[in-house]
Amino acid sequence: MKTIVITGGAGFIGSHVVRLFVHKYPNYRIICLDKLTYAGNLSNLKDLEGLPNYMFVKMDICDFEAFHALMQEHKVDGIIHLAAESHVDRSIKDPFTFARTNVMGTLSLLQAAKLYWESLPEKYEGKRFYHISTDEVYGALALDTSSEKAPYGRDFFTETTPYNPHSPYSASKASSDHFVRAFHDTYGMPTIVTNCSNNYGPYQFPEKLIPLFINNIRHRKPLPVYGKGENVRDWLYVEDHARAIDVIFHKGAVAETYNIGGFNEWKNIDIIKVVIRTVDRLLGRPDGADLDLITYVTDRAGHDLRYAIDSSKLKEELGWEPSLQFEEGIEKTVRWYLDNEEWMNNITSGDYQKYYDEMYREIN
């Protein structure tokens, strides 16, 4: 039985990856490891409780000794590393936390894995350290509306695009990416790095644009839009990202980088209008009834104008491509949040933290 640790497994993307692996690979032992900060929520994985190949461990990834002991106790074969501080606005206010978690936390995992795997007779054979990163490490692309075929620009981030991070968040992720690659180049550790575009879907913490705005529209609260809403992002439905992680973990080449994107660029203001119209329709309100909730606010410091991912390498080498168009994904996403009002209320009230505190006491 292979043992796979998924860090940040109680978070947004992590919970989808944990669920996919637990159900798809009953012959694997899946360890969901999470510190349960504000963005970690055990109720995201409530449906997995009691399954024989799933276990939860509460742990800070910066705790090197604890993670090294876990590696030894459970004979860990693979690590899928998703745990990270990820909100740009928070990184601007508190860069130290981002450096600690994203840089030192990643280094702690790498060193613990190195020491354990090098102690084995087979050493790195059959082992894998998979690090999930972001497209934000690449910096920003120009906005070019001169082409109908590429309405926002003909340049895209590829796996060879030089790093040029602009926020404390992206700088911390860039640093962690470099450490992962350095552990392959220096020690021969079998590592993989992926850089992904913006994710959306169920279980996303409502500090992020789409769930925040769905909730605000529902309660007719203002929708704060940075600048003029002209910033462009590539969007990917979270379950498509989880599928990509599965394919890359099992079939990706060691020491390679793969970009994961949705081929799906949207201006922020256009996304917001789609979300408004979808929420209004599903709540039985007149079309566009809540467009007047849009409120333009001072732009974020260092706000990159455009991100766009070229995922052709992943498609050509491993056969992955996104399954959902944005409008279809938004429909599913909005329906989920409207149908799971209790989940959202527990998040906004803080009650979910009481739930996982009780769960952790029961587990231990």
Order of alpha helices (4+ residues) and beta strands (2+ residues): beta-alpha-beta-beta-alpha-beta-alpha-alpha-alpha-beta-alpha-beta-beta-alpha-beta-beta-alpha-beta-beta-alpha-beta-alpha-alpha-alpha-alpha
